[in-house]
Amino acid sequence: KSVIFLLPSEKKQAQIAAHFIKNDDKKNNFRFHYIILENSLPLYSDKIIPNAHIIKENDMNWFGVINSRSTLDKINKLKFDAIVDLNQSHNQSLSFIINDLNIPIKVGFQAEFSRFLYSIILESKSVGFLEENYLMIENILGIE
């Protein structure tokens, strides 16, 4: 089983999401990767770098669409079973990335364009209980 996570670039969300970053689980045959915007790297541990797909600002045009197909092709070649957008608010650039990836299960939170992006849409819990949102994702994917 393989899952790729879109990591939040907003500091408050990143602090919470960082607690749910997983190492590969060889025992249960889980493989984890991460998509992260380059300017968000300081918000996360260096431990994710080997499994990170870093999107640089010059990889995107002014509208937020990735210019280079090589990054998307590299991710698509890894044949992930699921992609999980950990952003609890809409991020236009990441939406374009999700749309361009050939991954069968796409999980994300309810937002304006969710129904066009995700196959599983989660309703975000109230502020203060953001951790519950990530625990819900772990339960859906069978991750402990």
Secondary structure by P-SEA (a helix, b strand, c coil): cbbbbbccccaaaaaaaaaaccccccccbbbbbbbbccccccccccccccccccccccccccccccccaaaaaaaaaacccccccccccccaaaaaaaaaccccbbbbcccccccccccbbbbbccccaaaaaaaaaaaaaccc
